[in-house]
Amino acid sequence: MSENAVLVVDDEAGMRMALEASFRRNGWEVSTAGGTVEALAKFRRSPFPLVVTDVRMPDGDGMQVMQRVREIAPSTAVIFLTAYGTVPDAVEAIREGACDYLTKPIAFERLQEAAERVLAGAKSSAEEEPREPDADAPELVGESPAFVRLLEQARRVAKTDADVLIEAESGTGKELIARLIHRESARRDRPFVAVNCSAFPVNLLESELFGHVRGAFTGAHATKPGRFELAGGGTILLDEVGEMPLELQPKLLRVLQEREVDPLGSTRAVPLDVRVIATTNRPLRASIASGEFRADLYYRLSVVPLTIPPLRERREDILALARHFLEKHAPKPAAGYQIAPELAAGLGSHGWPGNIRELENFIRRALALSAGSRLGAELLAHLEAAPGDESAAQLKAGTSLRDAERHLLERTLEATGGNRTRAAELMGVSLRTIRNKIRCYGLPPRRIA
């Protein structure tokens, strides 16, 4: 089988013929199938390096084709063709390992570009030798189930060329996940360009993103490429895309649809080869409802949506992150520092409204305020309480050790859902000690061991 062989699967005869003609004009060896049964029969006889398949067909769907094809030949690349109404199916396919999807009516030039790109990416991945650990790799710390699932999704998506929308609260590490996706992709050796959409007024943001030619406006003394051009072959991060002015959103939508950019003052479009990752700390669906964000732009950006869990939903990672930041910021080897069990329990039960960024700031503050190498419970007085959160305010300087211990025990049991074994682990004491303290302080008995 030729390296440029493709199996085209579509139940519409006219579409099959058009796709076949397009591929043959570009030197491909083409075979076609009118449904899933015929496609799988042909693939079993002779596996293809590339399969281009419709999402929905009378005798099955493209997901079934991809799953069976991957069982026979795991390295086969799969591109989905879909009508607008079946985009959610295509997005699910991307999550499961499809390489790309295109919406109908098909732009055949884009299909050829996608086909060549995914085959090149599959070939380079197969030939790639193991890489040495990268000193500049994103600092992603955590083993909680929610965080592990997120990393698995991000790494799976990285192998495709699909655009990604990352929605998460501030301080959760959105840019780190974006950099991970870039680093794990076939574009890793090309530029990663980040632009904060909230950092520029509307007139400057347009020039920053799309560029301008000399004389386009007052002060434009030279032609300047935009961030999209600078990211050529690589990845562009549109940070806080929800803050983009409404008047610029149609132009961004066109760039995403056509993969070309019109610099200010230019009459010639510049073709683009770039992956787009957008992040937002605002729920964009609410912005759509309020008229601040275009629905069509949202759906174009969120080919693959990812959500980073806030720190309060991955409490198992708090202590590991605290130790990571100790190692990062300690003036002497971090092994010389000890986080007291009482402090560990307080960190585990804090609400962390500022997420990981707040935790890192707290560790830096604790190192600056601590008299020695033992970081104790007294430092909890320097935690910032969220509006309406009295948990930190109850531990102020002068609080008795008994009251502080009782409060920390209550908060830890609350955070663990009454799981005394987990509370003992967080506080660094035995289960017997936890039981004795519950009796000592007259706390209500917990049913969970």
Residue pairs with C-beta under 8 A, 6 or more apart in sequence:
1 29
1 46
1 47
1 48
1 49
2 29
3 49
3 119
3 123
4 27
4 28
4 29
4 49
4 119
5 28
5 29
5 30
5 31
5 48
5 49
5 50
6 23
6 28
6 29
6 30
6 31
6 48
6 49
6 50
6 51
6 52
6 115
7 31
7 32
7 33
7 39
7 42
7 43
7 48
7 50
7 51
7 52
7 53
8 16
8 19
8 20
8 23
8 30
8 31
8 32
8 33
8 52
8 53
9 32
9 33
9 34
9 35
9 36
9 39
9 51
9 52
9 53
9 54
9 57
9 62
9 65
10 16
10 19
10 32
10 34
10 53
10 54
10 57
10 81
11 34
11 35
11 54
11 57
11 58
12 54
13 34
15 54
15 81
15 104
15 106
16 32
16 34
18 106
18 108
19 30
19 32
19 52
19 106
19 108
19 111
20 30
20 32
22 108
22 111
22 112
23 30
23 112
23 115
24 30
26 112
28 115
31 42
31 48
33 39
33 41
33 42
35 57
35 58
35 59
35 60
36 57
36 59
36 60
36 61
36 64
36 65
37 59
37 60
39 51
39 53
39 65
40 65
40 68
40 69
43 51
43 68
43 69
43 72
43 73
44 72
47 69
47 72
47 73
47 76
48 73
48 76
49 75
49 76
49 77
49 119
49 122
50 76
50 77
50 78
50 79
50 115
50 118
50 119
51 65
51 66
51 69
51 76
51 77
51 78
51 79
52 78
52 79
52 81
52 111
52 115
53 62
53 65
53 66
53 78
53 79
53 80
53 81
54 62
54 80
54 81
54 82
55 61
55 62
55 63
55 80
55 81
55 82
55 83
55 86
55 89
55 90
55 93
56 62
56 86
56 89
61 89
62 78
62 80
62 81
62 89
62 93
63 89
63 92
63 93
63 96
65 78
66 78
66 93
66 96
66 97
66 98
67 96
69 76
69 78
70 76
70 78
70 97
75 122
75 126
77 99
77 118
77 119
77 121
77 122
78 93
78 97
78 98
78 99
79 98
79 99
79 100
79 101
79 102
79 111
79 114
79 115
79 118
80 90
80 93
80 98
80 100
80 101
80 102
81 101
81 102
81 103
81 104
81 106
82 89
82 90
82 101
82 102
82 103
82 104
83 103
83 104
84 103
84 104
87 101
87 103
87 299
90 98
90 101
91 101
91 302
91 303
91 304
91 305
93 101
94 100
94 101
94 157
94 160
94 162
94 303
94 304
95 153
95 156
95 157
95 304
96 156
97 156
97 159
97 160
98 160
99 114
99 118
99 121
99 122
99 159
99 160
99 161
100 114
100 117
100 118
100 160
100 161
100 162
101 162
101 303
102 110
102 111
102 114
110 259
113 273
114 161
117 161
117 186
118 160
118 161
120 186
121 159
121 161
121 186
124 186
125 159
125 186
134 183
137 183
138 176
138 177
138 179
138 180
138 183
139 176
139 324
139 328
140 151
140 173
140 176
140 177
140 180
141 317
141 320
141 321
141 324
142 148
142 314
142 316
142 317
142 320
142 321
143 316
143 317
143 320
144 309
144 314
144 315
144 316
144 317
146 309
146 313
146 314
147 309
147 314
147 317
150 177
150 306
150 307
150 308
150 309
151 180
153 306
154 177
154 180
154 181
154 184
154 306
155 180
155 181
155 184
157 164
157 181
157 304
157 306
158 180
158 181
158 182
158 183
158 184
158 185
159 184
159 185
159 186
160 304
161 185
161 186
161 275
162 303
162 304
163 256
163 275
163 276
163 277
163 278
163 300
163 301
163 302
163 303
163 304
164 178
164 181
164 276
164 277
164 278
164 303
164 304
164 305
164 306
165 241
165 277
165 278
165 279
165 280
165 284
165 298
165 301
165 302
165 303
165 304
165 305
165 306
166 174
166 177
166 178
166 277
166 278
166 279
166 280
166 305
166 306
166 307
166 308
167 279
167 280
167 281
167 283
167 284
167 305
167 306
167 307
167 308
168 174
168 279
168 281
168 307
168 308
168 309
168 310
169 281
169 308
169 310
169 355
170 281
170 354
170 355
170 357
171 311
171 354
171 355
171 356
171 357
171 358
172 308
172 309
172 310
172 311
172 355
172 356
173 308
173 355
173 356
174 239
174 279
174 281
174 308
175 194
175 237
175 239
175 279
177 306
177 308
178 194
178 235
178 237
178 277
178 279
179 192
181 235
181 277
182 188
182 192
182 234
182 235
182 275
182 277
185 235
185 275
187 233
187 234
187 235
187 275
190 231
190 232
190 233
190 234
190 235
191 230
191 231
191 232
191 233
191 234
191 235
192 231
192 234
192 235
192 237
193 227
193 230
193 231
193 234
193 235
193 236
193 237
194 236
194 237
194 239
195 208
195 209
195 227
195 236
195 237
195 238
195 239
196 239
196 240
197 205
197 238
197 239
197 240
197 241
197 242
197 243
197 244
198 239
198 240
198 243
200 208
202 245
202 247
202 248
203 217
205 244
205 245
205 248
206 248
206 251
206 264
207 216
207 217
207 224
207 226
207 264
208 226
208 227
209 226
209 227
209 228
209 248
209 252
210 226
210 228
210 251
210 255
210 261
210 262
210 263
210 264
211 223
211 224
211 225
211 226
211 228
211 229
211 261
211 263
211 264
211 270
212 220
212 223
212 224
212 226
212 263
212 264
212 265
212 266
213 220
213 223
213 263
213 264
213 265
213 266
214 220
214 221
214 222
214 223
214 265
215 265
216 263
216 264
216 265
216 266
217 264
217 265
220 264
220 265
223 263
225 263
226 261
226 263
227 236
228 236
228 255
228 261
228 272
228 274
229 261
229 270
229 272
231 274
232 272
232 273
232 274
233 273
233 274
234 274
234 275
235 274
235 275
235 276
235 277
236 274
236 275
236 276
236 277
237 277
237 278
237 279
238 244
238 252
238 276
238 277
238 278
238 279
238 301
239 278
239 279
240 279
240 280
240 281
240 282
241 278
241 279
241 280
241 301
242 280
242 281
242 282
242 284
242 287
242 292
242 293
243 282
244 252
244 293
246 291
246 292
246 293
246 294
249 293
249 294
249 297
250 294
251 262
252 297
253 294
253 296
253 297
253 300
254 262
255 261
255 272
256 276
256 297
256 300
256 301
257 300
258 269
259 271
259 272
259 273
259 274
260 269
260 270
260 271
260 272
261 269
261 270
261 272
262 269
262 270
263 270
276 301
278 301
284 293
284 298
284 302
285 298
287 293
288 294
288 295
288 298
310 352
310 355
311 317
311 318
311 321
311 352
311 355
311 356
311 358
311 359
312 351
312 352
315 348
315 415
318 347
318 348
318 352
318 359
319 339
319 344
319 347
319 348
319 426
321 356
321 359
321 360
322 339
322 344
322 347
322 359
322 363
323 334
323 339
325 359
325 360
325 363
325 364
326 334
326 337
326 339
326 363
326 367
327 334
328 360
329 360
329 363
329 364
329 367
330 336
330 337
330 367
331 367
336 373
337 367
337 373
337 374
337 375
338 373
338 374
338 375
339 347
339 375
340 374
340 375
340 376
340 377
341 427
341 428
341 429
342 376
342 377
342 380
342 404
342 405
342 408
342 427
343 375
343 376
343 377
343 379
343 380
344 426
344 427
344 428
345 408
345 409
345 411
345 412
345 423
345 426
345 427
345 428
346 377
346 380
346 383
346 395
346 408
346 411
347 359
347 362
348 412
348 415
348 426
349 391
349 408
349 411
349 412
349 414
349 415
350 383
350 391
350 392
351 385
351 386
351 389
351 391
352 358
352 359
353 384
353 386
353 389
354 361
354 384
358 384
362 382
362 383
362 384
365 379
365 382
366 375
366 379
366 382
367 375
369 379
369 382
370 376
370 379
377 395
377 404
377 408
378 397
380 392
380 395
380 404
381 392
381 395
381 396
381 397
381 399
383 392
383 395
384 392
385 391
385 392
385 393
391 411
394 407
395 404
395 407
395 408
399 407
405 437
406 437
406 441
406 443
408 427
409 423
409 427
409 434
409 437
409 438
409 441
409 443
410 443
412 423
412 426
412 427
413 419
413 420
413 423
413 438
413 443
413 446
415 426
416 422
416 423
416 426
416 448
417 448
418 446
418 447
418 448
419 446
419 448
419 449
420 431
420 434
420 435
420 438
420 446
420 448
420 449
421 431
421 449
423 434
424 430
424 431
424 433
424 434
427 434
437 443
438 445
438 446
